[in-house]
Amino acid sequence: MKTKLSTQADFDSMAATFKGLSDPSRLRLLAILFDGETNVNDLAEQCGLSPSATSHQLRVLRNLRFVSARRDGQQVNYRISDEHIPILMEQAYEHSLHLDA
């Protein structure tokens, strides 16, 4: 397979993407957000994390531009903002099944 990757910046950017997807809590948050926009408290409850830990993980995802935030009064709602994320996660899942075989 030929690749267009050629610069250190390309490799750094790709590594940051993999690093963002390397935490099970972040993967769980993203999977929940595939169903639509959700607020921090609901995400925390569904993931079994504290709101503080959830906010920390969401900050990482937001910094990578995987998700975006929208304030609604005192609530902050998050949604997937990169259409590549579901594809990457599906590929990673399929790969993990291949490894388990």
C-alpha positions in Angstrom: 0.0 0.0 0.0 1.4 3.3 -1.0 0.9 6.2 1.4 0.9 10.0 1.0 2.6 10.4 4.4 5.9 12.1 3.9 6.6 14.7 6.5 7.2 14.6 10.2 4.1 16.7 10.7 2.1 14.0 8.9 3.3 11.3 11.2 2.9 13.5 14.3 -0.7 14.2 13.3 -1.5 10.6 12.7 0.1 9.6 16.0 -2.1 12.2 17.8 -5.2 10.7 16.3 -4.2 7.2 17.5 -3.3 8.6 20.9 -6.8 10.2 21.1 -8.4 6.9 20.4 -6.1 4.9 22.7 -8.2 5.3 25.9 -11.2 3.1 26.6 -13.1 5.9 28.3 -12.7 8.1 25.3 -13.8 5.3 23.0 -16.9 4.8 25.2 -17.7 8.5 25.1 -17.4 8.6 21.3 -19.6 5.5 21.0 -22.3 7.2 23.0 -22.1 10.4 21.0 -22.7 8.4 17.8 -26.3 8.4 18.9 -26.4 12.2 19.0 -25.6 15.2 21.1 -25.4 14.5 24.8 -24.6 16.6 27.9 -21.7 16.0 30.3 -23.8 14.6 33.1 -25.6 12.1 30.9 -22.3 11.0 29.4 -20.7 10.6 32.8 -23.6 8.5 34.0 -23.6 6.3 30.9 -19.9 5.8 31.1 -19.7 5.3 34.9 -17.3 8.2 35.2 -17.4 11.2 37.4 -18.5 14.4 35.7 -14.9 15.8 36.3 -13.3 12.7 34.7 -15.8 12.9 31.8 -15.0 16.6 31.2 -11.3 15.8 31.2 -11.7 13.1 28.5 -14.0 15.4 26.5 -11.4 18.2 26.6 -8.9 15.8 25.1 -11.4 14.9 22.3 -12.3 18.5 21.8 -8.6 19.5 21.5 -8.2 16.9 18.8 -11.4 18.2 17.1 -13.1 14.9 17.4 -16.0 16.5 19.2 -17.4 19.9 19.6 -19.3 21.6 22.4 -22.5 23.7 22.6 -23.5 25.5 25.7 -27.2 25.4 26.6 -27.7 27.5 29.7 -25.5 25.8 32.3 -25.3 22.5 30.4 -22.6 21.8 27.9 -23.6 19.4 25.1 -21.2 17.5 23.0 -21.4 15.9 19.6 -19.1 14.2 17.1 -17.6 16.8 14.9 -15.4 14.7 12.6 -17.0 12.3 10.2 -13.9 10.2 10.2 -14.2 9.1 13.8 -17.0 6.5 13.3 -15.0 5.0 10.3 -11.8 4.9 12.4 -13.6 3.2 15.3 -15.3 0.7 13.0 -11.9 -0.2 11.4 -10.3 -0.5 14.9 -13.1 -2.7 16.1 -12.9 -5.0 13.0 -9.1 -5.2 13.5 -9.5 -6.1 17.1 -11.8 -9.0 16.1 -9.2 -10.2 13.6 -6.6 -10.2 16.4 -8.8 -12.2 18.7 -9.4 -14.9 16.1 
